[in-house]
């Protein structure tokens, strides 16, 4: 696809049936995740740390589930294998993640945070908890349970859809 600079107003083309982004669940859920990511980006940028949202979510997953495989990081985060592989490679290069070859399958690696990775996680974790607490403070316990119930349902539905493709 060639890149063309557009200097004049394009001809009017009718959009047949635009998706209503105000009522699209995937769009709104992604927006919410992106708002969390923006809050994270500000916090990390202020500290001068080069850690993407994908890397942070992989780090959170490894902190909670040490010794899992990359495919498990994909499952927990919802990111593609390519995105997770790239993030884990960058984290490994920076000394934040240790990869240990699985003795039963040399193609697979168990993953853990290194001491440097754990130190970085421990530095960022309080800000993440504050963001979570800020959101939760606006919800009643009942509303929070409902949100979790529906998120679990949406995740299960999407996992089924993705696994069929």
VMD Tcl script that builds the backbone (N, CA, C; Angstrom):
set m [mol new atoms 495]
animate dup $m
set s [atomselect $m all]
$s set {name element resname resid chain x y z} {
  {N N UNK 1 A 0.844 -1.169 0.000}
  {CA C UNK 1 A 0.000 0.000 0.000}
  {C C UNK 1 A 0.893 1.238 0.000}
  {N N UNK 2 A 0.695 2.108 -0.984}
  {CA C UNK 2 A 1.511 3.320 -1.050}
  {C C UNK 2 A 0.921 4.392 -0.143}
  {N N UNK 3 A 1.810 5.211 0.387}
  {CA C UNK 3 A 1.370 6.303 1.251}
  {C C UNK 3 A 1.190 7.538 0.395}
  {N N UNK 4 A 0.010 8.115 0.467}
  {CA C UNK 4 A -0.277 9.334 -0.274}
  {C C UNK 4 A -0.669 10.408 0.718}
  {N N UNK 5 A -0.053 11.552 0.566}
  {CA C UNK 5 A -0.442 12.687 1.380}
  {C C UNK 5 A -1.710 13.261 0.768}
  {N N UNK 6 A -2.701 13.505 1.596}
  {CA C UNK 6 A -3.967 14.055 1.120}
  {C C UNK 6 A -3.982 15.539 1.452}
  {N N UNK 7 A -3.989 16.359 0.402}
  {CA C UNK 7 A -3.960 17.808 0.589}
  {C C UNK 7 A -5.321 18.463 0.383}
  {N N UNK 8 A -6.244 17.717 -0.168}
  {CA C UNK 8 A -7.560 18.310 -0.387}
  {C C UNK 8 A -8.612 17.403 0.242}
  {N N UNK 9 A -9.741 17.993 0.503}
  {CA C UNK 9 A -10.835 17.252 1.119}
  {C C UNK 9 A -11.248 16.108 0.202}
  {N N UNK 10 A -11.341 14.890 0.762}
  {CA C UNK 10 A -11.720 13.754 -0.089}
  {C C UNK 10 A -13.186 13.831 -0.499}
  {N N UNK 11 A -13.482 13.144 -1.581}
  {CA C UNK 11 A -14.870 13.050 -2.018}
  {C C UNK 11 A -15.679 12.367 -0.930}
  {N N UNK 12 A -16.915 12.771 -0.828}
  {CA C UNK 12 A -17.791 12.168 0.169}
  {C C UNK 12 A -18.093 10.729 -0.235}
  {N N UNK 13 A -17.822 9.814 0.664}
  {CA C UNK 13 A -18.131 8.406 0.452}
  {C C UNK 13 A -19.039 7.992 1.596}
  {N N UNK 14 A -20.129 7.394 1.253}
  {CA C UNK 14 A -21.096 6.998 2.269}
  {C C UNK 14 A -20.628 5.722 2.948}
  {N N UNK 15 A -20.621 5.734 4.268}
  {CA C UNK 15 A -20.349 4.529 5.050}
  {C C UNK 15 A -21.679 3.794 5.166}
  {N N UNK 16 A -21.696 2.545 4.738}
  {CA C UNK 16 A -22.953 1.798 4.690}
  {C C UNK 16 A -23.597 1.609 6.054}
  {N N UNK 17 A -22.830 1.108 7.002}
  {CA C UNK 17 A -23.409 0.807 8.306}
  {C C UNK 17 A -22.326 0.936 9.377}
  {N N UNK 18 A -22.020 2.160 9.810}
  {CA C UNK 18 A -20.932 2.328 10.776}
  {C C UNK 18 A -21.257 1.653 12.106}
  {N N UNK 19 A -20.239 1.057 12.697}
  {CA C UNK 19 A -20.402 0.441 14.018}
  {C C UNK 19 A -20.526 1.559 15.039}
  {N N UNK 20 A -21.531 1.466 15.876}
  {CA C UNK 20 A -21.734 2.463 16.927}
  {C C UNK 20 A -20.713 2.213 18.032}
  {N N UNK 21 A -19.665 3.011 18.056}
  {CA C UNK 21 A -18.598 2.784 19.034}
  {C C UNK 21 A -19.052 3.089 20.461}
  {N N UNK 22 A -20.137 3.851 20.616}
  {CA C UNK 22 A -20.640 4.142 21.962}
  {C C UNK 22 A -21.346 2.946 22.589}
  {N N UNK 23 A -21.790 1.996 21.758}
  {CA C UNK 23 A -22.473 0.823 22.303}
  {C C UNK 23 A -21.759 -0.489 21.972}
  {N N UNK 24 A -20.603 -0.412 21.348}
  {CA C UNK 24 A -19.836 -1.611 21.001}
  {C C UNK 24 A -19.068 -2.103 22.230}
  {N N UNK 25 A -19.431 -3.271 22.743}
  {CA C UNK 25 A -18.738 -3.813 23.923}
  {C C UNK 25 A -17.240 -3.964 23.706}
  {N N UNK 26 A -16.796 -4.575 22.598}
  {CA C UNK 26 A -15.346 -4.698 22.411}
  {C C UNK 26 A -14.644 -3.340 22.396}
  {N N UNK 27 A -15.246 -2.370 21.738}
  {CA C UNK 27 A -14.638 -1.044 21.659}
  {C C UNK 27 A -14.535 -0.425 23.052}
  {N N UNK 28 A -15.604 -0.529 23.833}
  {CA C UNK 28 A -15.625 0.099 25.159}
  {C C UNK 28 A -14.696 -0.616 26.138}
  {N N UNK 29 A -14.621 -1.942 26.053}
  {CA C UNK 29 A -13.704 -2.689 26.921}
  {C C UNK 29 A -12.264 -2.337 26.566}
  {N N UNK 30 A -11.986 -2.235 25.270}
  {CA C UNK 30 A -10.643 -1.836 24.834}
  {C C UNK 30 A -10.335 -0.419 25.304}
  {N N UNK 31 A -11.310 0.453 25.230}
  {CA C UNK 31 A -11.108 1.829 25.704}
  {C C UNK 31 A -10.751 1.835 27.185}
  {N N UNK 32 A -11.473 1.046 27.973}
  {CA C UNK 32 A -11.181 0.962 29.406}
  {C C UNK 32 A -9.760 0.453 29.636}
  {N N UNK 33 A -9.381 -0.606 28.928}
  {CA C UNK 33 A -8.020 -1.145 29.064}
  {C C UNK 33 A -6.986 -0.099 28.647}
  {N N UNK 34 A -7.286 0.655 27.591}
  {CA C UNK 34 A -6.360 1.692 27.139}
  {C C UNK 34 A -6.249 2.831 28.143}
  {N N UNK 35 A -7.348 3.159 28.816}
  {CA C UNK 35 A -7.285 4.191 29.857}
  {C C UNK 35 A -6.383 3.737 31.002}
  {N N UNK 36 A -6.499 2.477 31.384}
  {CA C UNK 36 A -5.580 1.936 32.393}
  {C C UNK 36 A -4.149 2.012 31.883}
  {N N UNK 37 A -3.959 1.646 30.619}
  {CA C UNK 37 A -2.628 1.696 30.020}
  {C C UNK 37 A -2.057 3.101 29.996}
  {N N UNK 38 A -2.900 4.094 29.708}
  {CA C UNK 38 A -2.439 5.488 29.691}
  {C C UNK 38 A -1.993 5.927 31.072}
  {N N UNK 39 A -2.740 5.526 32.080}
  {CA C UNK 39 A -2.372 5.851 33.461}
  {C C UNK 39 A -1.038 5.195 33.803}
  {N N UNK 40 A -0.873 3.953 33.377}
  {CA C UNK 40 A 0.384 3.228 33.585}
  {C C UNK 40 A 1.525 3.930 32.851}
  {N N UNK 41 A 1.295 4.272 31.577}
  {CA C UNK 41 A 2.333 4.921 30.771}
  {C C UNK 41 A 2.854 6.184 31.445}
  {N N UNK 42 A 1.936 7.003 31.982}
  {CA C UNK 42 A 2.348 8.237 32.666}
  {C C UNK 42 A 3.255 7.926 33.839}
  {N N UNK 43 A 2.852 6.938 34.628}
  {CA C UNK 43 A 3.615 6.566 35.823}
  {C C UNK 43 A 5.009 6.076 35.458}
  {N N UNK 44 A 5.100 5.223 34.459}
  {CA C UNK 44 A 6.382 4.649 34.053}
  {C C UNK 44 A 7.246 5.703 33.368}
  {N N UNK 45 A 6.624 6.527 32.516}
  {CA C UNK 45 A 7.366 7.564 31.808}
  {C C UNK 45 A 8.005 8.530 32.804}
  {N N UNK 46 A 7.269 8.880 33.856}
  {CA C UNK 46 A 7.798 9.802 34.862}
  {C C UNK 46 A 9.029 9.225 35.549}
  {N N UNK 47 A 9.117 7.908 35.615}
  {CA C UNK 47 A 10.276 7.261 36.238}
  {C C UNK 47 A 11.403 7.013 35.231}
  {N N UNK 48 A 11.151 7.264 33.954}
  {CA C UNK 48 A 12.167 7.063 32.930}
  {C C UNK 48 A 12.427 5.603 32.601}
  {N N UNK 49 A 11.445 4.743 32.844}
  {CA C UNK 49 A 11.588 3.304 32.605}
  {C C UNK 49 A 11.032 2.975 31.223}
  {N N UNK 50 A 11.749 2.161 30.474}
  {CA C UNK 50 A 11.271 1.719 29.161}
  {C C UNK 50 A 10.648 0.336 29.323}
  {N N UNK 51 A 9.367 0.325 29.651}
  {CA C UNK 51 A 8.616 -0.912 29.848}
  {C C UNK 51 A 7.227 -0.684 29.269}
  {N N UNK 52 A 6.903 -1.386 28.201}
  {CA C UNK 52 A 5.609 -1.198 27.540}
  {C C UNK 52 A 4.488 -1.787 28.388}
  {N N UNK 53 A 3.260 -1.423 28.041}
  {CA C UNK 53 A 2.096 -1.986 28.731}
  {C C UNK 53 A 2.081 -3.504 28.567}
  {N N UNK 54 A 2.419 -4.000 27.375}
  {CA C UNK 54 A 2.469 -5.446 27.144}
  {C C UNK 54 A 3.491 -6.094 28.073}
  {N N UNK 55 A 4.666 -5.478 28.194}
  {CA C UNK 55 A 5.705 -6.009 29.082}
  {C C UNK 55 A 5.251 -5.959 30.538}
  {N N UNK 56 A 4.584 -4.872 30.929}
  {CA C UNK 56 A 4.096 -4.761 32.305}
  {C C UNK 56 A 3.068 -5.851 32.600}
  {N N UNK 57 A 2.159 -6.090 31.677}
  {CA C UNK 57 A 1.141 -7.122 31.911}
  {C C UNK 57 A 1.768 -8.515 31.937}
  {N N UNK 58 A 2.785 -8.735 31.117}
  {CA C UNK 58 A 3.522 -10.006 31.182}
  {C C UNK 58 A 4.230 -10.121 32.532}
  {N N UNK 59 A 4.812 -9.013 32.993}
  {CA C UNK 59 A 5.502 -9.007 34.282}
  {C C UNK 59 A 4.527 -9.295 35.425}
  {N N UNK 60 A 3.346 -8.684 35.373}
  {CA C UNK 60 A 2.322 -8.948 36.391}
  {C C UNK 60 A 1.951 -10.430 36.405}
  {N N UNK 61 A 1.816 -11.004 35.219}
  {CA C UNK 61 A 1.448 -12.414 35.102}
  {C C UNK 61 A 2.533 -13.305 35.689}
  {N N UNK 62 A 3.795 -13.003 35.387}
  {CA C UNK 62 A 4.906 -13.808 35.916}
  {C C UNK 62 A 5.079 -13.613 37.419}
  {N N UNK 63 A 4.751 -12.438 37.921}
  {CA C UNK 63 A 4.828 -12.211 39.367}
  {C C UNK 63 A 3.793 -13.071 40.090}
  {N N UNK 64 A 2.621 -13.214 39.484}
  {CA C UNK 64 A 1.538 -13.981 40.107}
  {C C UNK 64 A 1.657 -15.477 39.828}
  {N N UNK 65 A 2.225 -15.832 38.665}
  {CA C UNK 65 A 2.361 -17.236 38.256}
  {C C UNK 65 A 3.801 -17.531 37.837}
  {N N UNK 66 A 4.749 -17.517 38.767}
  {CA C UNK 66 A 6.141 -17.792 38.365}
  {C C UNK 66 A 6.291 -19.211 37.824}
  {N N UNK 67 A 7.148 -19.345 36.815}
  {CA C UNK 67 A 7.437 -20.665 36.271}
  {C C UNK 67 A 6.509 -21.124 35.171}
  {N N UNK 68 A 5.642 -20.222 34.680}
  {CA C UNK 68 A 4.733 -20.621 33.602}
  {C C UNK 68 A 5.421 -20.476 32.247}
  {N N UNK 69 A 4.756 -20.954 31.213}
  {CA C UNK 69 A 5.259 -20.880 29.842}
  {C C UNK 69 A 4.720 -19.621 29.150}
  {N N UNK 70 A 5.345 -19.267 28.036}
  {CA C UNK 70 A 4.901 -18.103 27.262}
  {C C UNK 70 A 3.446 -18.258 26.823}
  {N N UNK 71 A 3.047 -19.459 26.441}
  {CA C UNK 71 A 1.666 -19.679 26.001}
  {C C UNK 71 A 0.681 -19.381 27.127}
  {N N UNK 72 A 1.099 -19.616 28.374}
  {CA C UNK 72 A 0.252 -19.282 29.521}
  {C C UNK 72 A 0.138 -17.770 29.685}
  {N N UNK 73 A 1.236 -17.061 29.424}
  {CA C UNK 73 A 1.195 -15.593 29.472}
  {C C UNK 73 A 0.193 -15.095 28.428}
  {N N UNK 74 A 0.192 -15.714 27.249}
  {CA C UNK 74 A -0.783 -15.368 26.206}
  {C C UNK 74 A -2.204 -15.580 26.715}
  {N N UNK 75 A -2.424 -16.722 27.333}
  {CA C UNK 75 A -3.768 -17.061 27.812}
  {C C UNK 75 A -4.240 -16.080 28.882}
  {N N UNK 76 A -3.370 -15.738 29.820}
  {CA C UNK 76 A -3.762 -14.828 30.899}
  {C C UNK 76 A -3.953 -13.394 30.413}
  {N N UNK 77 A -3.126 -12.947 29.485}
  {CA C UNK 77 A -3.192 -11.552 29.051}
  {C C UNK 77 A -4.117 -11.322 27.867}
  {N N UNK 78 A -4.343 -12.366 27.065}
  {CA C UNK 78 A -5.133 -12.201 25.855}
  {C C UNK 78 A -4.321 -11.680 24.685}
  {N N UNK 79 A -3.019 -11.519 24.863}
  {CA C UNK 79 A -2.148 -11.052 23.779}
  {C C UNK 79 A -1.785 -12.217 22.864}
  {N N UNK 80 A -1.437 -11.876 21.625}
  {CA C UNK 80 A -1.022 -12.893 20.658}
  {C C UNK 80 A 0.347 -13.456 21.037}
  {N N UNK 81 A 0.651 -14.639 20.495}
  {CA C UNK 81 A 1.961 -15.257 20.746}
  {C C UNK 81 A 3.096 -14.361 20.259}
  {N N UNK 82 A 2.896 -13.696 19.140}
  {CA C UNK 82 A 3.933 -12.811 18.595}
  {C C UNK 82 A 4.214 -11.664 19.564}
  {N N UNK 83 A 3.151 -11.008 20.053}
  {CA C UNK 83 A 3.342 -9.880 20.974}
  {C C UNK 83 A 4.000 -10.319 22.273}
  {N N UNK 84 A 3.573 -11.458 22.806}
  {CA C UNK 84 A 4.150 -11.956 24.058}
  {C C UNK 84 A 5.601 -12.358 23.845}
  {N N UNK 85 A 5.882 -13.039 22.744}
  {CA C UNK 85 A 7.252 -13.460 22.462}
  {C C UNK 85 A 8.185 -12.259 22.373}
  {N N UNK 86 A 7.753 -11.221 21.670}
  {CA C UNK 86 A 8.575 -10.007 21.547}
  {C C UNK 86 A 8.777 -9.342 22.905}
  {N N UNK 87 A 7.703 -9.238 23.676}
  {CA C UNK 87 A 7.802 -8.604 24.993}
  {C C UNK 87 A 8.748 -9.385 25.902}
  {N N UNK 88 A 8.602 -10.706 25.921}
  {CA C UNK 88 A 9.460 -11.532 26.776}
  {C C UNK 88 A 10.915 -11.478 26.323}
  {N N UNK 89 A 11.142 -11.413 25.016}
  {CA C UNK 89 A 12.521 -11.293 24.510}
  {C C UNK 89 A 13.152 -9.985 24.967}
  {N N UNK 90 A 12.400 -8.881 24.859}
  {CA C UNK 90 A 12.925 -7.586 25.316}
  {C C UNK 90 A 13.199 -7.618 26.821}
  {N N UNK 91 A 12.285 -8.232 27.565}
  {CA C UNK 91 A 12.452 -8.309 29.020}
  {C C UNK 91 A 13.658 -9.175 29.385}
  {N N UNK 92 A 13.875 -10.237 28.622}
  {CA C UNK 92 A 15.032 -11.103 28.842}
  {C C UNK 92 A 16.328 -10.350 28.533}
  {N N UNK 93 A 16.330 -9.599 27.436}
  {CA C UNK 93 A 17.512 -8.813 27.058}
  {C C UNK 93 A 17.860 -7.765 28.113}
  {N N UNK 94 A 16.844 -7.247 28.784}
  {CA C UNK 94 A 17.073 -6.228 29.818}
  {C C UNK 94 A 17.378 -6.843 31.183}
  {N N UNK 95 A 17.342 -8.173 31.244}
  {CA C UNK 95 A 17.670 -8.848 32.493}
  {C C UNK 95 A 16.525 -8.948 33.482}
  {N N UNK 96 A 15.295 -8.806 33.005}
  {CA C UNK 96 A 14.134 -8.849 33.892}
  {C C UNK 96 A 13.465 -10.217 33.945}
  {N N UNK 97 A 13.705 -11.052 32.938}
  {CA C UNK 97 A 13.063 -12.371 32.863}
  {C C UNK 97 A 14.124 -13.435 32.616}
  {N N UNK 98 A 13.983 -14.540 33.338}
  {CA C UNK 98 A 14.855 -15.703 33.175}
  {C C UNK 98 A 14.055 -16.781 32.462}
  {N N UNK 99 A 14.666 -17.400 31.460}
  {CA C UNK 99 A 14.038 -18.495 30.723}
  {C C UNK 99 A 14.804 -19.773 31.022}
  {N N UNK 100 A 14.076 -20.793 31.441}
  {CA C UNK 100 A 14.701 -22.094 31.692}
  {C C UNK 100 A 14.055 -23.118 30.777}
  {N N UNK 101 A 14.868 -23.795 30.007}
  {CA C UNK 101 A 14.380 -24.790 29.064}
  {C C UNK 101 A 13.677 -25.922 29.810}
  {N N UNK 102 A 12.529 -26.337 29.288}
  {CA C UNK 102 A 11.777 -27.445 29.874}
  {C C UNK 102 A 12.501 -28.741 29.523}
  {N N UNK 103 A 12.865 -29.564 30.510}
  {CA C UNK 103 A 13.596 -30.800 30.211}
  {C C UNK 103 A 12.798 -31.788 29.356}
  {N N UNK 104 A 11.466 -31.700 29.392}
  {CA C UNK 104 A 10.623 -32.605 28.609}
  {C C UNK 104 A 10.361 -32.106 27.189}
  {N N UNK 105 A 10.559 -30.822 26.964}
  {CA C UNK 105 A 10.312 -30.244 25.643}
  {C C UNK 105 A 11.209 -29.021 25.491}
  {N N UNK 106 A 12.330 -29.192 24.836}
  {CA C UNK 106 A 13.352 -28.139 24.720}
  {C C UNK 106 A 12.862 -26.905 23.951}
  {N N UNK 107 A 11.715 -27.017 23.281}
  {CA C UNK 107 A 11.171 -25.857 22.564}
  {C C UNK 107 A 10.451 -24.905 23.508}
  {N N UNK 108 A 10.128 -25.387 24.704}
  {CA C UNK 108 A 9.374 -24.595 25.672}
  {C C UNK 108 A 10.291 -24.118 26.793}
  {N N UNK 109 A 9.958 -22.948 27.324}
  {CA C UNK 109 A 10.741 -22.368 28.411}
  {C C UNK 109 A 9.836 -21.981 29.563}
  {N N UNK 110 A 10.274 -22.318 30.758}
  {CA C UNK 110 A 9.604 -21.816 31.956}
  {C C UNK 110 A 10.150 -20.419 32.209}
  {N N UNK 111 A 9.287 -19.538 32.620}
  {CA C UNK 111 A 9.655 -18.132 32.763}
  {C C UNK 111 A 9.506 -17.669 34.208}
  {N N UNK 112 A 10.467 -16.882 34.643}
  {CA C UNK 112 A 10.403 -16.278 35.977}
  {C C UNK 112 A 11.029 -14.901 35.924}
  {N N UNK 113 A 10.594 -14.042 36.826}
  {CA C UNK 113 A 11.248 -12.746 36.959}
  {C C UNK 113 A 12.597 -12.945 37.629}
  {N N UNK 114 A 13.587 -12.212 37.166}
  {CA C UNK 114 A 14.892 -12.208 37.823}
  {C C UNK 114 A 14.803 -11.279 39.034}
  {N N UNK 115 A 15.883 -11.173 39.789}
  {CA C UNK 115 A 15.910 -10.238 40.918}
  {C C UNK 115 A 15.659 -8.812 40.423}
  {N N UNK 116 A 16.273 -8.453 39.282}
  {CA C UNK 116 A 16.063 -7.109 38.720}
  {C C UNK 116 A 14.612 -6.927 38.274}
  {N N UNK 117 A 14.024 -7.976 37.690}
  {CA C UNK 117 A 12.628 -7.921 37.274}
  {C C UNK 117 A 11.698 -7.788 38.465}
  {N N UNK 118 A 11.981 -8.540 39.523}
  {CA C UNK 118 A 11.170 -8.463 40.738}
  {C C UNK 118 A 11.296 -7.084 41.387}
  {N N UNK 119 A 12.500 -6.533 41.361}
  {CA C UNK 119 A 12.715 -5.195 41.931}
  {C C UNK 119 A 11.910 -4.145 41.161}
  {N N UNK 120 A 11.924 -4.234 39.838}
  {CA C UNK 120 A 11.144 -3.310 39.018}
  {C C UNK 120 A 9.656 -3.495 39.284}
  {N N UNK 121 A 9.217 -4.746 39.342}
  {CA C UNK 121 A 7.809 -5.019 39.636}
  {C C UNK 121 A 7.430 -4.402 40.982}
  {N N UNK 122 A 8.250 -4.624 41.992}
  {CA C UNK 122 A 7.961 -4.094 43.329}
  {C C UNK 122 A 7.922 -2.569 43.344}
  {N N UNK 123 A 8.675 -1.936 42.454}
  {CA C UNK 123 A 8.661 -0.478 42.349}
  {C C UNK 123 A 7.363 0.021 41.709}
  {N N UNK 124 A 6.859 -0.705 40.710}
  {CA C UNK 124 A 5.675 -0.275 39.966}
  {C C UNK 124 A 4.361 -0.739 40.590}
  {N N UNK 125 A 4.405 -1.808 41.343}
  {CA C UNK 125 A 3.182 -2.424 41.884}
  {C C UNK 125 A 2.334 -1.480 42.738}
  {N N UNK 126 A 2.903 -0.648 43.618}
  {CA C UNK 126 A 2.044 0.235 44.417}
  {C C UNK 126 A 1.192 1.179 43.561}
  {N N UNK 127 A 1.758 1.708 42.484}
  {CA C UNK 127 A 0.991 2.594 41.600}
  {C C UNK 127 A -0.136 1.815 40.925}
  {N N UNK 128 A 0.140 0.580 40.536}
  {CA C UNK 128 A -0.902 -0.250 39.919}
  {C C UNK 128 A -2.026 -0.512 40.916}
  {N N UNK 129 A -1.661 -0.823 42.148}
  {CA C UNK 129 A -2.688 -1.057 43.180}
  {C C UNK 129 A -3.510 0.201 43.441}
  {N N UNK 130 A -2.854 1.361 43.402}
  {CA C UNK 130 A -3.571 2.617 43.605}
  {C C UNK 130 A -4.595 2.830 42.496}
  {N N UNK 131 A -4.219 2.552 41.251}
  {CA C UNK 131 A -5.154 2.683 40.124}
  {C C UNK 131 A -6.343 1.748 40.293}
  {N N UNK 132 A -6.062 0.527 40.713}
  {CA C UNK 132 A -7.133 -0.450 40.934}
  {C C UNK 132 A -8.044 0.026 42.063}
  {N N UNK 133 A -7.445 0.496 43.149}
  {CA C UNK 133 A -8.225 0.977 44.298}
  {C C UNK 133 A -9.070 2.194 43.920}
  {N N UNK 134 A -8.511 3.087 43.097}
  {CA C UNK 134 A -9.270 4.263 42.653}
  {C C UNK 134 A -10.524 3.842 41.901}
  {N N UNK 135 A -10.396 2.850 41.041}
  {CA C UNK 135 A -11.554 2.359 40.298}
  {C C UNK 135 A -12.544 1.679 41.241}
  {N N UNK 136 A -12.038 0.782 42.080}
  {CA C UNK 136 A -12.914 0.023 42.978}
  {C C UNK 136 A -13.644 0.925 43.967}
  {N N UNK 137 A -13.030 2.044 44.337}
  {CA C UNK 137 A -13.660 2.941 45.312}
  {C C UNK 137 A -14.941 3.561 44.763}
  {N N UNK 138 A -15.096 3.540 43.453}
  {CA C UNK 138 A -16.287 4.101 42.820}
  {C C UNK 138 A -17.401 3.064 42.652}
  {N N UNK 139 A -17.117 1.815 43.042}
  {CA C UNK 139 A -18.088 0.730 42.884}
  {C C UNK 139 A -18.492 0.173 44.240}
  {N N UNK 140 A -19.749 -0.199 44.356}
  {CA C UNK 140 A -20.176 -0.930 45.551}
  {C C UNK 140 A -19.638 -2.355 45.435}
  {N N UNK 141 A -19.541 -3.081 46.558}
  {CA C UNK 141 A -19.107 -4.481 46.465}
  {C C UNK 141 A -19.987 -5.300 45.519}
  {N N UNK 142 A -21.274 -5.021 45.531}
  {CA C UNK 142 A -22.198 -5.733 44.647}
  {C C UNK 142 A -21.906 -5.413 43.177}
  {N N UNK 143 A -21.677 -4.149 42.882}
  {CA C UNK 143 A -21.371 -3.754 41.501}
  {C C UNK 143 A -20.059 -4.379 41.046}
  {N N UNK 144 A -19.068 -4.417 41.936}
  {CA C UNK 144 A -17.792 -5.037 41.575}
  {C C UNK 144 A -17.974 -6.520 41.257}
  {N N UNK 145 A -18.779 -7.214 42.064}
  {CA C UNK 145 A -19.044 -8.636 41.796}
  {C C UNK 145 A -19.726 -8.808 40.440}
  {N N UNK 146 A -20.661 -7.917 40.131}
  {CA C UNK 146 A -21.362 -7.984 38.845}
  {C C UNK 146 A -20.392 -7.770 37.684}
  {N N UNK 147 A -19.505 -6.786 37.831}
  {CA C UNK 147 A -18.518 -6.520 36.778}
  {C C UNK 147 A -17.668 -7.763 36.554}
  {N N UNK 148 A -17.181 -8.364 37.649}
  {CA C UNK 148 A -16.359 -9.578 37.523}
  {C C UNK 148 A -17.151 -10.714 36.872}
  {N N UNK 149 A -18.393 -10.849 37.262}
  {CA C UNK 149 A -19.241 -11.905 36.703}
  {C C UNK 149 A -19.353 -11.751 35.184}
  {N N UNK 150 A -19.637 -10.534 34.733}
  {CA C UNK 150 A -19.792 -10.315 33.298}
  {C C UNK 150 A -18.463 -10.372 32.556}
  {N N UNK 151 A -17.401 -9.869 33.157}
  {CA C UNK 151 A -16.089 -9.986 32.513}
  {C C UNK 151 A -15.712 -11.454 32.337}
  {N N UNK 152 A -15.936 -12.265 33.376}
  {CA C UNK 152 A -15.659 -13.705 33.269}
  {C C UNK 152 A -16.470 -14.326 32.127}
  {N N UNK 153 A -17.721 -13.917 32.023}
  {CA C UNK 153 A -18.583 -14.442 30.960}
  {C C UNK 153 A -18.064 -14.020 29.583}
  {N N UNK 154 A -17.710 -12.742 29.426}
  {CA C UNK 154 A -17.189 -12.252 28.147}
  {C C UNK 154 A -15.886 -12.952 27.787}
  {N N UNK 155 A -15.015 -13.136 28.759}
  {CA C UNK 155 A -13.736 -13.808 28.504}
  {C C UNK 155 A -13.977 -15.235 28.031}
  {N N UNK 156 A -14.871 -15.935 28.700}
  {CA C UNK 156 A -15.168 -17.324 28.316}
  {C C UNK 156 A -15.736 -17.383 26.892}
  {N N UNK 157 A -16.637 -16.473 26.581}
  {CA C UNK 157 A -17.214 -16.429 25.235}
  {C C UNK 157 A -16.123 -16.177 24.200}
  {N N UNK 158 A -15.278 -15.175 24.448}
  {CA C UNK 158 A -14.233 -14.826 23.476}
  {C C UNK 158 A -13.185 -15.926 23.346}
  {N N UNK 159 A -12.844 -16.587 24.448}
  {CA C UNK 159 A -11.901 -17.713 24.356}
  {C C UNK 159 A -12.469 -18.800 23.457}
  {N N UNK 160 A -13.768 -19.031 23.553}
  {CA C UNK 160 A -14.416 -20.013 22.686}
  {C C UNK 160 A -14.394 -19.591 21.231}
  {N N UNK 161 A -14.669 -18.324 20.976}
  {CA C UNK 161 A -14.662 -17.814 19.603}
  {C C UNK 161 A -13.257 -17.885 19.018}
  {N N UNK 162 A -12.264 -17.444 19.780}
  {CA C UNK 162 A -10.876 -17.434 19.297}
  {C C UNK 162 A -10.379 -18.854 19.048}
  {N N UNK 163 A -10.735 -19.793 19.921}
  {CA C UNK 163 A -10.239 -21.167 19.762}
  {C C UNK 163 A -10.858 -21.865 18.549}
  {N N UNK 164 A -11.999 -21.399 18.077}
  {CA C UNK 164 A -12.641 -21.999 16.890}
  {C C UNK 164 A -11.999 -21.529 15.597}
  {N N UNK 165 A -11.245 -20.444 15.645}
  {CA C UNK 165 A -10.671 -19.879 14.404}
  {C C UNK 165 A -9.335 -20.464 14.095}
}
mol reanalyze $m
mol bondsrecalc $m
mol representation Tube
mol addrep $m
